[in-house]
Amino acid sequence: MSTAAPAPSVLYARLLAKGRLRHLQLLAAIADTGSVRRAAEQVGMSQPAATQALADIESLLGMALFERLVRGMRLTAAGRAVIPMAKGTLGALRASADTLHALQTGASGVLRIGSIPAAVSGLLCRALPALGTTHPELRIEVLEAPGEQLVGEVASGRVDFALCRKPAQLPPACSLEPLAQDAPWVVAGRRHPLARQEKVSLADLRAARWMLPGQGLGVRDAFDALFAGSGAPPPLHPVSTTSIALLLEVLRRERVLSLVPRSLIEPFVQWGLVARIAFDLPGRFEGIGAVLGPESDSPAVESCLAALRVAAEELQA
């Protein structure tokens, strides 16, 4: 006869009453290392103590969090549900400790900004120097990550706000302030033959070799739409990357094209590191905005947003 599963409120009460931060640290370490022994070494516990602690938390929840395999440990469905919570809690605790240390050492506050790479290159590089000048005692930290991850970071309060493209769905407590329009640019190394042409056709682009944008990016959708018509797809370079450093190096060394958001690549075009190809893509491309959450109403956030609005106006000029 099966035992009825405890209600969510009961599980929550158990965690509050008997759960420990040490448990969460151990769970995260086991998930990362796949081994109780290595996790115990990482968190400074003996292996027997770590084994007992894991048994305690699994007993508390009434479910196994890991499968015991011949070579290590593997997360169960319950473990996959618990580990993000454990890592999120530890991350928030670490962020709080960093903030307290900054305040103790003279900072007026800590501003944590999440950003996709395109917003770092375009908006933040323009806005943060001015903000640092007007608020010298403000500690500013920038977390660079994919947009989907950043929305969760805002909703949980781990960052004060995030710069990204409009997400498919915003959490109920979050809002989006549009800041800057954007567009996909075709770019190449300065010595590429198409870089010297005043007008480039779609046939020219189809005949050229391309470095494919990463799957799931807006520019990848634009690339697929550009060559969706009749005719053979263009030849592709074997490397696909979201790393701007690697992209610039490949463009410098080889005769390839790539499709990159203007917000990300424009500074490198202005500095003469790469060339923009004279071809404007049709269609709409999502711009960059600020995702604001329940922790986004501080004076530091408003000061940063004001600087970002100015930077966005400069970009559109």
Backbone bond lengths (Angstrom), bond angles and torsions (degrees), N, CA, C in turn:
res aa  C-N    CA-C-N  psi(-1)  N-CA   C-N-CA  omega(-1)  CA-C   N-CA-C  phi
1 M - - - 1.464 - - 1.530 109.29 -
2 S 1.330 117.02 126.42 1.455 121.25 -175.06 1.518 110.60 -78.13
3 T 1.315 114.55 147.22 1.457 121.12 177.78 1.522 109.20 -88.58
4 A 1.323 117.34 136.33 1.453 120.80 -179.57 1.525 110.21 -64.35
5 A 1.329 115.18 139.26 1.470 120.12 178.70 1.519 109.65 -69.91
6 P 1.346 117.58 141.05 1.465 119.81 178.93 1.530 110.68 -67.43
7 A 1.318 116.25 149.34 1.457 121.81 178.92 1.526 109.70 -66.56
8 P 1.355 117.65 154.63 1.474 119.84 177.59 1.517 112.93 -53.32
9 S 1.337 117.22 -38.11 1.467 119.91 -179.60 1.527 111.47 -64.27
10 V 1.337 116.04 -32.54 1.462 120.11 179.03 1.532 110.16 -70.27
11 L 1.337 116.32 -44.19 1.467 119.96 177.80 1.530 110.61 -61.24
12 Y 1.314 115.39 -42.21 1.468 119.91 179.59 1.531 110.14 -62.01
13 A 1.328 117.11 -44.34 1.457 120.89 179.82 1.531 111.11 -63.42
14 R 1.328 116.74 -38.31 1.468 120.20 178.29 1.531 110.86 -62.88
15 L 1.332 116.07 -43.56 1.462 119.66 -179.12 1.528 110.75 -64.85
16 L 1.323 116.62 -40.63 1.457 119.62 178.97 1.532 111.25 -65.03
17 A 1.326 116.49 -39.33 1.457 120.59 -174.70 1.521 112.86 -78.42
18 K 1.350 117.17 -39.09 1.461 119.18 -170.12 1.530 114.08 -124.54
19 G 1.348 116.90 -12.31 1.459 118.59 178.35 1.522 111.36 -69.98
20 R 1.339 116.44 148.80 1.453 121.40 -178.74 1.526 109.13 -129.80
21 L 1.329 115.58 151.65 1.463 119.29 176.22 1.525 110.60 -61.78
22 R 1.330 116.15 -31.02 1.468 119.73 177.61 1.530 110.54 -62.82
23 H 1.336 116.63 -36.31 1.456 120.26 175.42 1.524 110.56 -59.77
24 L 1.328 116.30 -46.52 1.459 120.31 -178.03 1.527 111.07 -64.14
25 Q 1.314 116.31 -40.94 1.462 120.43 178.12 1.524 110.93 -61.32
26 L 1.321 116.13 -42.06 1.457 120.07 179.76 1.528 111.14 -67.03
27 L 1.339 117.47 -44.17 1.464 120.26 179.88 1.523 111.18 -59.47
28 A 1.333 116.79 -44.66 1.465 120.34 179.61 1.522 110.87 -62.51
29 A 1.328 116.72 -39.57 1.465 120.49 -179.34 1.527 111.32 -68.49
30 I 1.330 118.09 -39.93 1.471 120.52 177.32 1.519 110.08 -64.09
31 A 1.339 117.11 -42.33 1.460 120.49 179.04 1.520 111.03 -61.47
32 D 1.327 117.77 -38.55 1.463 121.56 -178.03 1.519 112.54 -75.64
33 T 1.341 117.24 -38.31 1.469 120.24 -174.29 1.521 113.22 -96.08
34 G 1.346 117.66 -22.68 1.461 120.67 -176.60 1.512 112.94 71.90
35 S 1.327 117.49 19.40 1.464 120.87 -175.18 1.516 110.08 -151.87
36 V 1.341 116.72 131.90 1.458 120.16 174.98 1.523 110.19 -66.43
37 R 1.328 117.19 -39.91 1.465 120.20 -178.61 1.525 110.97 -62.11
38 R 1.335 116.92 -49.50 1.473 119.37 -179.08 1.523 111.17 -67.20
39 A 1.336 116.96 -36.05 1.459 120.16 177.94 1.527 110.57 -64.84
40 A 1.353 116.44 -41.20 1.459 120.10 178.99 1.524 110.87 -61.30
41 E 1.330 116.53 -42.51 1.467 120.19 177.96 1.530 110.69 -62.91
42 Q 1.324 115.54 -38.61 1.470 120.27 -177.03 1.521 112.03 -66.21
43 V 1.327 116.87 -38.38 1.470 119.56 -176.41 1.528 112.88 -98.26
44 G 1.329 117.64 0.94 1.459 120.69 176.35 1.509 114.58 78.80
45 M 1.350 117.59 38.22 1.464 122.46 176.98 1.515 108.84 -119.23
46 S 1.320 116.10 159.11 1.457 119.23 170.20 1.526 108.21 -75.51
47 Q 1.331 116.97 156.50 1.466 119.25 -179.37 1.528 111.72 -64.04
48 P 1.340 120.00 -41.67 1.474 118.49 176.74 1.527 112.59 -60.63
49 A 1.347 116.92 -39.19 1.468 119.63 179.33 1.517 110.95 -66.13
50 A 1.352 116.85 -38.26 1.466 120.56 178.86 1.523 110.86 -67.25
51 T 1.328 116.60 -40.88 1.462 120.70 178.38 1.523 110.77 -62.04
52 Q 1.334 116.30 -42.83 1.457 120.79 179.21 1.534 111.03 -67.11
53 A 1.335 117.10 -39.69 1.467 120.68 179.76 1.523 110.72 -64.15
54 L 1.340 116.88 -40.37 1.469 120.14 177.76 1.526 110.06 -64.81
55 A 1.338 116.98 -42.02 1.465 119.94 177.69 1.525 110.99 -62.08
56 D 1.342 116.91 -37.46 1.468 121.03 -179.78 1.525 111.21 -64.25
57 I 1.329 117.04 -45.95 1.466 119.23 -176.35 1.526 110.16 -71.20
58 E 1.328 118.25 -35.36 1.464 120.12 177.37 1.527 110.43 -68.33
59 S 1.318 117.08 -37.07 1.463 120.60 176.26 1.525 110.82 -66.24
60 L 1.316 115.66 -38.87 1.463 121.14 178.83 1.530 111.19 -61.06
61 L 1.345 115.98 -40.38 1.455 120.86 -178.64 1.521 112.78 -86.56
62 G 1.327 116.12 -18.68 1.455 120.23 -178.21 1.511 113.91 74.10
63 M 1.337 117.42 21.89 1.467 121.58 -179.22 1.518 109.13 -148.49
64 A 1.327 116.00 148.51 1.463 120.97 174.48 1.524 109.14 -77.70
65 L 1.321 116.32 133.31 1.464 121.10 179.39 1.524 112.28 -96.39
66 F 1.326 116.49 -18.98 1.463 121.76 -179.27 1.523 110.13 -136.44
67 E 1.332 115.63 145.18 1.463 121.66 168.71 1.521 107.84 -86.69
68 R 1.321 116.80 133.62 1.454 121.31 177.26 1.521 107.98 -88.12
69 L 1.319 117.24 113.49 1.459 123.08 -178.61 1.525 109.82 -109.39
70 V 1.326 115.54 168.79 1.467 119.63 178.79 1.527 109.64 -60.92
71 R 1.330 116.46 -39.53 1.463 120.72 -179.52 1.533 109.70 -117.17
72 G 1.307 116.64 71.98 1.445 119.41 172.21 1.517 115.04 106.40
73 M 1.323 114.03 -160.47 1.463 122.50 -173.89 1.526 109.09 -126.92
74 R 1.327 115.94 144.47 1.460 120.71 178.07 1.520 109.10 -131.53
75 L 1.334 116.59 138.03 1.454 121.33 -178.07 1.519 112.15 -63.11
76 T 1.315 116.16 138.55 1.460 121.64 169.66 1.532 107.96 -87.74
77 A 1.333 116.18 178.51 1.466 119.80 176.27 1.526 110.43 -59.51
78 A 1.347 116.43 -40.09 1.467 119.81 177.76 1.524 111.02 -64.85
79 G 1.320 116.40 -39.62 1.464 120.26 177.92 1.518 112.00 -62.95
80 R 1.343 116.05 -40.28 1.471 119.23 179.20 1.524 111.34 -65.71
81 A 1.331 117.16 -24.85 1.461 120.18 176.62 1.521 111.79 -79.75
82 V 1.335 117.03 -32.07 1.468 121.30 -173.45 1.529 112.64 -87.05
83 I 1.330 117.63 -37.76 1.464 120.76 -172.51 1.530 112.72 -59.69
84 P 1.337 121.02 -43.47 1.482 118.12 177.53 1.527 112.64 -58.19
85 M 1.341 116.57 -37.21 1.461 119.97 177.03 1.521 110.28 -63.95
86 A 1.344 116.21 -44.07 1.461 120.06 -179.27 1.527 111.08 -61.96
87 K 1.330 116.34 -45.97 1.460 119.54 -178.83 1.523 111.12 -69.03
88 G 1.331 116.40 -36.26 1.464 119.26 177.97 1.514 111.93 -64.32
89 T 1.328 116.55 -42.05 1.461 120.73 179.33 1.521 111.00 -65.02
90 L 1.330 116.39 -43.24 1.461 120.07 178.88 1.526 110.91 -65.58
91 G 1.352 116.24 -39.05 1.457 119.50 178.13 1.515 112.25 -63.92
92 A 1.335 116.41 -41.44 1.460 120.43 178.35 1.530 110.96 -65.11
93 L 1.333 116.79 -39.14 1.462 121.12 178.41 1.530 110.60 -64.64
94 R 1.340 115.36 -41.87 1.471 118.92 179.13 1.528 110.44 -65.27
95 A 1.339 116.58 -41.24 1.469 120.12 179.17 1.525 110.54 -63.07
96 S 1.338 116.70 -39.39 1.467 119.79 178.22 1.520 111.16 -64.45
97 A 1.326 116.69 -40.03 1.465 119.96 178.35 1.523 110.55 -64.15
98 D 1.336 117.52 -40.37 1.466 120.96 177.88 1.523 110.79 -63.17
99 T 1.334 116.18 -41.20 1.458 120.11 179.90 1.524 110.81 -64.33
100 L 1.331 116.79 -45.19 1.459 120.46 179.23 1.523 111.28 -60.74
101 H 1.327 116.18 -40.87 1.468 119.71 178.92 1.526 110.69 -64.67
102 A 1.344 116.00 -41.42 1.464 119.11 178.72 1.518 111.31 -62.24
103 L 1.327 117.10 -41.37 1.461 120.66 179.23 1.528 111.05 -66.63
104 Q 1.337 115.88 -38.66 1.463 120.01 179.55 1.520 112.30 -66.17
105 T 1.340 116.74 -27.69 1.469 120.79 -177.61 1.524 112.65 -98.23
106 G 1.339 117.60 13.95 1.457 120.02 170.07 1.508 117.23 109.33
107 A 1.326 119.16 -4.56 1.468 120.05 178.24 1.520 110.13 -71.16
108 S 1.337 116.27 145.98 1.462 119.69 177.63 1.524 111.36 -78.90
109 G 1.304 116.89 -17.02 1.457 122.07 -179.88 1.514 109.77 171.79
110 V 1.310 116.57 172.87 1.457 122.69 178.78 1.518 108.38 -123.65
111 L 1.319 116.58 127.18 1.456 122.71 177.44 1.523 108.07 -111.05
112 R 1.329 115.86 119.29 1.464 120.81 -179.36 1.527 108.76 -107.83
113 I 1.328 114.82 120.79 1.458 121.57 -176.99 1.516 108.62 -116.50
114 G 1.327 116.90 126.99 1.451 121.30 170.58 1.520 108.77 -93.76
115 S 1.335 117.32 144.59 1.461 118.82 -176.37 1.519 111.57 -154.97
116 I 1.324 115.68 142.38 1.453 119.98 167.90 1.530 107.90 -76.72
117 P 1.341 119.13 157.60 1.472 120.39 -177.08 1.527 113.62 -56.31
118 A 1.340 118.46 -37.27 1.456 120.97 -178.32 1.521 111.43 -62.34
119 A 1.326 118.07 -35.56 1.459 120.89 179.62 1.522 111.59 -76.55
120 V 1.327 117.56 -30.04 1.466 120.06 174.93 1.514 109.59 -62.53
121 S 1.346 116.16 -49.19 1.455 121.29 -175.99 1.519 112.14 -67.09
122 G 1.340 117.13 -40.62 1.446 119.62 -175.37 1.514 114.33 -88.25
123 L 1.338 117.14 -60.76 1.460 121.22 -171.99 1.527 113.83 -85.28
124 L 1.335 116.96 -51.73 1.461 118.91 -172.96 1.521 112.66 -66.39
125 C 1.325 117.39 -36.58 1.461 119.37 179.12 1.528 111.55 -63.18
126 R 1.330 116.90 -25.93 1.460 120.75 177.73 1.527 111.51 -87.09
127 A 1.335 116.85 -37.15 1.467 120.19 -170.70 1.524 113.98 -86.77
128 L 1.332 118.07 -36.97 1.465 119.46 -170.46 1.525 114.39 -69.27
129 P 1.339 120.96 -37.03 1.474 117.59 177.01 1.530 112.75 -57.23
130 A 1.341 116.68 -42.40 1.470 119.53 179.16 1.529 110.87 -66.62
131 L 1.329 116.50 -40.38 1.463 119.81 179.49 1.513 110.68 -64.31
132 G 1.329 116.96 -40.18 1.456 120.06 178.50 1.517 112.84 -64.67
133 T 1.328 116.66 -31.09 1.465 120.64 178.18 1.525 111.47 -71.59
134 T 1.333 116.77 -42.73 1.469 120.26 -177.48 1.527 112.53 -81.00
135 H 1.343 117.04 -20.63 1.470 120.54 179.70 1.540 108.52 -130.54
136 P 1.335 117.57 68.82 1.475 120.02 -173.76 1.523 114.45 -65.00
137 E 1.325 117.88 -21.75 1.462 119.61 -178.04 1.525 112.69 -94.22
138 L 1.324 116.38 2.91 1.466 120.58 178.75 1.519 109.79 -88.59
139 R 1.319 117.05 125.35 1.461 121.51 175.69 1.528 108.87 -85.70
140 I 1.327 116.70 124.50 1.470 121.47 -176.90 1.523 109.22 -115.85
141 E 1.325 116.09 124.99 1.465 122.01 178.11 1.525 108.64 -120.04
142 V 1.325 116.59 135.55 1.461 122.16 -178.58 1.526 109.19 -117.87
143 L 1.325 115.63 123.00 1.459 122.17 175.23 1.524 108.11 -103.03
144 E 1.315 117.42 117.83 1.455 121.56 179.03 1.533 108.98 -97.35
145 A 1.336 116.42 123.89 1.467 120.84 -175.36 1.523 108.94 -160.87
146 P 1.346 117.24 168.30 1.469 120.35 175.19 1.529 111.16 -63.96
147 G 1.337 115.75 153.04 1.453 121.13 -176.04 1.514 113.80 -58.60
148 E 1.347 117.94 -39.87 1.465 120.50 -177.99 1.524 110.49 -61.67
149 Q 1.325 116.50 -39.57 1.467 120.01 178.85 1.520 110.70 -68.32
150 L 1.329 116.69 -38.55 1.457 120.37 -175.17 1.526 112.24 -66.38
151 V 1.327 117.34 -35.27 1.463 119.41 178.60 1.524 110.27 -60.66
152 G 1.330 116.48 -41.26 1.461 120.41 176.43 1.517 112.18 -64.97
153 E 1.340 116.74 -36.33 1.461 120.00 179.22 1.525 110.79 -65.81
154 V 1.345 116.78 -36.88 1.472 119.99 177.63 1.526 110.20 -68.39
155 A 1.333 116.74 -46.60 1.465 120.74 -177.03 1.524 111.65 -60.80
156 S 1.335 116.42 -33.67 1.465 120.16 -178.95 1.523 112.95 -85.31
157 G 1.341 116.95 -10.34 1.461 120.04 -178.81 1.510 114.37 85.64
158 R 1.347 118.15 7.02 1.457 119.56 -179.84 1.530 111.96 -74.59
159 V 1.329 117.77 -23.66 1.465 121.11 167.53 1.526 107.36 -125.97
160 D 1.332 116.77 154.98 1.460 120.84 -176.98 1.523 111.82 -75.25
161 F 1.323 116.78 -35.70 1.455 121.83 172.76 1.522 107.61 -163.49
162 A 1.327 116.51 170.65 1.459 120.07 -177.02 1.517 110.48 -136.76
163 L 1.324 115.84 147.09 1.455 123.24 175.61 1.523 108.37 -105.93
164 C 1.317 116.20 117.69 1.455 119.88 -178.02 1.524 109.17 -162.42
165 R 1.320 115.76 179.18 1.458 120.15 174.97 1.535 108.82 -81.48
166 K 1.319 115.52 161.27 1.461 119.85 -176.15 1.515 110.23 -58.01
167 P 1.328 118.22 121.01 1.469 120.30 -179.89 1.522 111.20 -73.93
168 A 1.325 115.39 159.34 1.463 120.02 178.52 1.517 111.34 -60.77
169 Q 1.326 116.25 -33.43 1.464 120.43 179.67 1.517 109.42 -148.78
170 L 1.335 115.27 131.77 1.460 120.78 176.80 1.516 110.04 -96.69
171 P 1.345 118.49 137.74 1.465 119.71 172.54 1.525 110.15 -58.56
172 P 1.325 118.27 153.05 1.471 121.64 -175.57 1.527 114.32 -54.87
173 A 1.328 118.09 -33.69 1.466 120.61 -176.24 1.523 113.00 -86.35
174 C 1.344 117.68 1.55 1.462 121.06 -174.57 1.525 111.36 -109.62
175 S 1.329 115.58 157.72 1.459 122.34 175.55 1.518 108.57 -139.98
176 L 1.333 116.36 166.29 1.465 121.80 -178.47 1.521 109.64 -125.07
177 E 1.334 116.66 126.28 1.467 121.97 172.26 1.523 109.02 -105.75
178 P 1.335 119.26 110.25 1.474 120.41 177.62 1.526 110.14 -61.53
179 L 1.339 116.28 139.65 1.456 120.50 -178.28 1.530 112.75 -122.12
180 A 1.319 117.14 -53.01 1.468 119.74 -171.88 1.518 110.80 -137.54
181 Q 1.316 115.39 136.78 1.452 120.57 172.08 1.521 108.84 -73.12
182 D 1.319 116.59 164.44 1.458 120.52 -178.64 1.521 109.17 -148.94
183 A 1.311 116.28 167.94 1.467 121.52 178.64 1.520 108.75 -158.15
184 P 1.330 117.85 149.85 1.467 119.45 175.39 1.524 110.64 -80.86
185 W 1.321 116.15 131.96 1.465 122.03 178.13 1.528 109.00 -110.76
186 V 1.325 115.77 139.05 1.462 121.83 170.80 1.524 107.00 -86.03
187 V 1.332 116.56 124.29 1.466 120.13 -177.02 1.522 110.17 -130.26
188 A 1.333 114.61 161.67 1.463 121.83 179.32 1.518 108.54 -156.07
189 G 1.322 115.61 172.23 1.455 119.64 172.08 1.520 110.24 -65.96
190 R 1.307 116.54 156.19 1.468 120.35 -174.48 1.521 112.75 -63.38
191 R 1.333 118.05 -22.73 1.465 120.37 -178.41 1.530 113.12 -95.15
192 H 1.319 117.12 4.79 1.466 119.86 177.58 1.529 109.45 -66.53
193 P 1.347 119.09 137.63 1.476 121.10 -178.88 1.527 113.78 -54.58
194 L 1.335 118.39 -37.61 1.462 120.16 -178.38 1.527 112.43 -71.30
195 A 1.330 117.02 -17.76 1.467 119.77 179.22 1.520 111.27 -68.88
196 R 1.327 118.24 -18.57 1.459 121.85 -178.41 1.526 112.32 -98.04
197 Q 1.331 117.99 -1.90 1.458 121.00 -178.61 1.525 110.43 -89.94
198 E 1.333 115.94 136.30 1.461 120.44 178.65 1.520 112.07 -75.07
199 K 1.323 117.54 -25.36 1.457 121.62 179.17 1.515 108.78 -140.31
200 V 1.303 116.02 130.70 1.472 121.93 -177.65 1.522 108.42 -121.40
201 S 1.328 116.80 135.71 1.459 121.90 -179.12 1.523 111.03 -98.42
202 L 1.324 115.11 167.03 1.464 119.90 175.76 1.523 110.32 -63.24
203 A 1.322 116.95 -34.48 1.466 120.10 177.39 1.526 110.57 -62.99
204 D 1.336 117.00 -38.84 1.471 120.15 177.08 1.529 110.34 -61.27
205 L 1.334 115.65 -42.47 1.464 119.79 -179.20 1.521 111.25 -67.18
206 R 1.332 116.30 -38.31 1.462 119.94 -179.18 1.525 111.69 -66.83
207 A 1.323 116.28 -30.34 1.468 120.28 -179.00 1.527 112.21 -81.38
208 A 1.310 117.26 -16.46 1.464 120.62 -177.16 1.525 111.24 -84.07
209 R 1.327 115.51 161.91 1.458 121.79 176.19 1.526 109.08 -88.62
210 W 1.343 116.78 140.71 1.462 121.78 -173.23 1.517 112.30 -123.47
211 M 1.320 114.11 147.10 1.460 121.93 167.83 1.523 105.81 -97.51
212 L 1.321 116.70 112.04 1.456 122.58 -169.91 1.526 111.50 -70.67
213 P 1.354 118.18 130.73 1.475 119.39 173.29 1.527 110.55 -63.57
214 G 1.322 116.41 153.79 1.460 121.47 -178.07 1.519 112.68 -65.12
215 Q 1.329 116.24 147.18 1.461 121.76 177.94 1.520 110.39 -62.81
216 G 1.350 116.41 138.93 1.450 121.27 178.55 1.512 114.21 93.13
217 L 1.336 118.23 -8.11 1.457 121.86 177.85 1.525 110.14 -89.61
218 G 1.333 115.76 152.27 1.456 119.60 178.78 1.517 112.80 -60.52
219 V 1.334 116.77 -36.95 1.469 119.03 179.53 1.531 111.81 -69.72
220 R 1.327 117.31 -24.89 1.469 118.83 175.31 1.530 109.57 -67.42
221 D 1.328 117.14 -40.72 1.459 120.48 176.23 1.523 110.35 -62.16
222 A 1.338 116.73 -40.54 1.463 120.47 178.55 1.519 111.11 -65.38
223 F 1.336 117.22 -39.04 1.471 121.36 177.15 1.522 110.52 -62.63
224 D 1.325 117.10 -47.53 1.468 120.85 -179.43 1.524 110.87 -61.45
225 A 1.352 116.41 -40.14 1.461 119.86 179.68 1.527 111.38 -67.38
226 L 1.325 117.00 -35.85 1.465 121.04 -178.56 1.520 111.97 -62.26
227 F 1.331 117.07 -38.74 1.460 120.70 -176.41 1.530 112.52 -109.01
228 A 1.343 116.27 23.85 1.465 119.79 -177.40 1.521 112.60 -78.32
229 G 1.329 118.38 -15.31 1.461 121.00 -177.70 1.515 112.31 -74.53
230 S 1.312 115.02 -167.36 1.464 120.55 -179.41 1.518 110.13 -68.08
231 G 1.295 115.47 157.59 1.455 121.12 179.67 1.508 111.61 106.61
232 A 1.331 115.09 160.37 1.460 121.04 -178.05 1.525 109.88 -72.34
233 P 1.322 118.05 144.10 1.469 120.12 175.57 1.519 110.29 -66.62
234 P 1.304 118.75 157.31 1.462 121.16 -179.32 1.523 111.61 -69.37
235 P 1.332 117.81 155.98 1.476 119.85 174.27 1.514 110.71 -66.36
236 L 1.322 115.73 145.92 1.463 120.82 -173.71 1.526 112.13 -115.62
237 H 1.298 115.31 142.78 1.460 122.57 171.17 1.529 107.49 -72.83
238 P 1.338 119.18 147.18 1.474 119.82 -177.33 1.525 114.38 -69.34
239 V 1.316 119.09 -17.81 1.463 121.57 -176.74 1.524 110.20 -97.12
240 S 1.327 115.56 132.30 1.468 122.74 170.41 1.512 106.62 -126.85
241 T 1.346 117.53 131.96 1.453 119.10 -172.51 1.524 111.56 -151.73
242 T 1.330 116.07 155.99 1.458 122.11 169.03 1.530 110.60 -103.60
243 S 1.324 117.71 3.22 1.464 122.32 -179.40 1.525 109.38 -82.13
244 I 1.328 117.26 119.51 1.464 120.21 179.79 1.525 110.59 -67.51
245 A 1.338 117.87 -34.32 1.463 120.54 179.84 1.526 110.84 -64.20
246 L 1.334 117.28 -44.80 1.459 120.85 179.19 1.522 110.53 -67.65
247 L 1.326 117.24 -41.05 1.468 120.71 178.20 1.520 110.97 -58.00
248 L 1.325 117.47 -48.23 1.461 120.92 -178.71 1.523 111.65 -61.66
249 E 1.327 116.20 -38.30 1.466 119.60 -178.97 1.523 111.29 -68.10
250 V 1.328 117.33 -42.26 1.468 119.80 178.85 1.526 110.29 -65.55
251 L 1.331 117.29 -42.99 1.466 119.79 178.34 1.526 111.18 -61.98
252 R 1.328 117.13 -36.14 1.460 120.51 -179.85 1.515 112.37 -68.21
253 R 1.329 115.95 -38.55 1.464 120.23 -173.28 1.529 114.10 -88.62
254 E 1.326 116.80 -28.93 1.464 118.95 -170.20 1.521 111.53 -126.94
255 R 1.341 115.62 158.67 1.463 121.43 178.72 1.524 109.82 -86.20
256 V 1.302 115.45 78.66 1.459 121.05 178.73 1.520 109.28 -131.83
257 L 1.315 115.08 158.09 1.461 122.72 174.03 1.520 108.89 -108.38
258 S 1.318 116.05 160.06 1.455 120.69 171.73 1.517 109.05 -147.89
259 L 1.320 116.05 157.09 1.454 122.78 177.68 1.531 107.39 -110.08
260 V 1.340 115.88 119.40 1.460 121.42 -171.04 1.536 108.50 -136.10
261 P 1.340 119.13 142.03 1.459 119.40 175.98 1.526 111.44 -58.90
262 R 1.316 115.53 138.58 1.469 120.46 177.00 1.517 110.94 -53.87
263 S 1.333 117.02 -42.99 1.461 120.94 -177.11 1.520 112.30 -58.11
264 L 1.325 117.15 -28.39 1.458 121.05 -178.86 1.525 112.00 -88.64
265 I 1.329 117.51 -40.12 1.462 120.57 -168.13 1.524 113.78 -97.99
266 E 1.342 118.64 -18.69 1.465 119.92 -173.36 1.526 113.68 -55.29
267 P 1.351 120.16 -43.49 1.472 117.93 178.79 1.524 112.75 -58.52
268 F 1.314 117.79 -36.46 1.465 120.81 -178.43 1.524 111.28 -73.20
269 V 1.332 117.24 -29.11 1.464 121.23 172.49 1.525 109.52 -68.24
270 Q 1.336 116.75 -44.51 1.464 120.82 179.95 1.523 111.74 -63.43
271 W 1.330 117.11 -35.02 1.459 121.06 179.77 1.532 112.32 -80.31
272 G 1.328 117.68 -3.11 1.451 121.27 177.68 1.513 115.10 79.68
273 L 1.332 117.86 15.25 1.465 120.52 -179.80 1.520 111.71 -79.77
274 V 1.323 117.58 -31.18 1.458 122.95 175.88 1.526 108.15 -138.68
275 A 1.324 115.94 168.46 1.463 121.07 -179.57 1.522 109.98 -117.75
276 R 1.327 115.82 142.70 1.462 119.94 173.27 1.519 108.93 -86.58
277 I 1.328 116.32 133.07 1.459 122.46 178.52 1.530 108.94 -84.55
278 A 1.317 116.85 138.35 1.467 122.83 -173.96 1.522 111.53 -75.99
279 F 1.329 115.25 72.57 1.464 120.78 177.54 1.517 107.95 -150.24
280 D 1.342 116.08 121.98 1.468 120.80 178.30 1.516 109.60 -99.17
281 L 1.321 115.38 125.30 1.464 119.56 179.96 1.522 110.51 -78.31
282 P 1.339 116.82 139.81 1.465 119.28 175.46 1.531 110.70 -77.54
283 G 1.333 115.44 168.03 1.458 119.88 173.72 1.521 112.73 94.32
284 R 1.322 113.79 174.34 1.465 122.66 -175.79 1.523 110.26 -96.09
285 F 1.325 115.91 143.03 1.456 121.25 177.75 1.518 108.64 -132.29
286 E 1.324 116.41 130.34 1.468 121.65 -174.00 1.526 111.08 -65.76
287 G 1.331 115.82 132.11 1.455 121.08 177.83 1.520 112.16 -82.57
288 I 1.328 115.92 -165.85 1.464 122.32 -176.75 1.524 109.16 -114.11
289 G 1.318 115.87 136.90 1.452 121.17 178.31 1.521 110.74 -136.45
290 A 1.317 114.78 175.28 1.463 121.45 177.93 1.522 109.03 -104.08
291 V 1.335 116.58 119.69 1.460 121.60 174.25 1.523 107.83 -86.94
292 L 1.331 115.47 118.74 1.462 122.25 -176.98 1.515 109.68 -108.73
293 G 1.323 116.22 143.05 1.455 121.08 -177.83 1.514 112.27 -127.98
294 P 1.317 116.52 -164.27 1.472 120.76 -176.85 1.520 113.76 -65.97
295 E 1.348 118.50 -18.75 1.470 121.41 -179.94 1.520 111.77 -102.68
296 S 1.347 118.35 17.72 1.468 121.20 -171.39 1.515 114.50 -101.45
297 D 1.331 118.37 17.86 1.453 120.44 -175.22 1.526 113.49 -104.38
298 S 1.335 117.71 22.84 1.461 120.47 -177.58 1.531 110.15 -86.70
299 P 1.337 117.80 158.04 1.469 120.84 175.47 1.528 112.61 -58.65
300 A 1.345 117.49 -35.12 1.466 120.38 179.65 1.522 110.96 -63.89
301 V 1.336 117.29 -41.34 1.459 120.75 178.10 1.521 110.40 -63.84
302 E 1.319 117.95 -44.27 1.460 121.08 -179.46 1.520 110.96 -63.99
303 S 1.330 117.92 -39.03 1.466 120.81 177.54 1.524 110.75 -63.69
304 C 1.316 116.45 -41.57 1.462 120.30 179.18 1.527 110.98 -67.09
305 L 1.330 116.77 -42.18 1.471 119.84 178.54 1.523 110.81 -62.30
306 A 1.335 117.27 -37.82 1.462 119.60 177.83 1.527 110.66 -62.35
307 A 1.338 116.57 -42.14 1.467 120.00 177.72 1.522 111.36 -65.95
308 L 1.324 116.97 -36.37 1.457 120.81 178.91 1.527 111.79 -68.61
309 R 1.325 117.06 -35.61 1.468 120.14 177.34 1.526 110.40 -63.47
310 V 1.330 116.43 -41.27 1.462 120.26 177.25 1.525 110.47 -63.76
311 A 1.335 116.32 -44.15 1.463 120.62 179.17 1.525 111.25 -61.91
312 A 1.339 116.93 -38.88 1.467 120.77 179.06 1.517 110.89 -64.48
313 E 1.346 117.61 -40.36 1.462 120.76 177.76 1.524 110.66 -62.82
314 E 1.337 116.94 -39.42 1.461 120.53 178.52 1.528 110.98 -64.70
315 L 1.335 116.62 -38.67 1.458 120.23 179.56 1.525 111.54 -65.38
316 Q 1.329 117.76 -36.49 1.451 120.79 -177.53 1.524 112.39 -78.68
317 A 1.342 116.28 -16.52 1.473 119.78 -175.87 1.529 111.36 -66.97
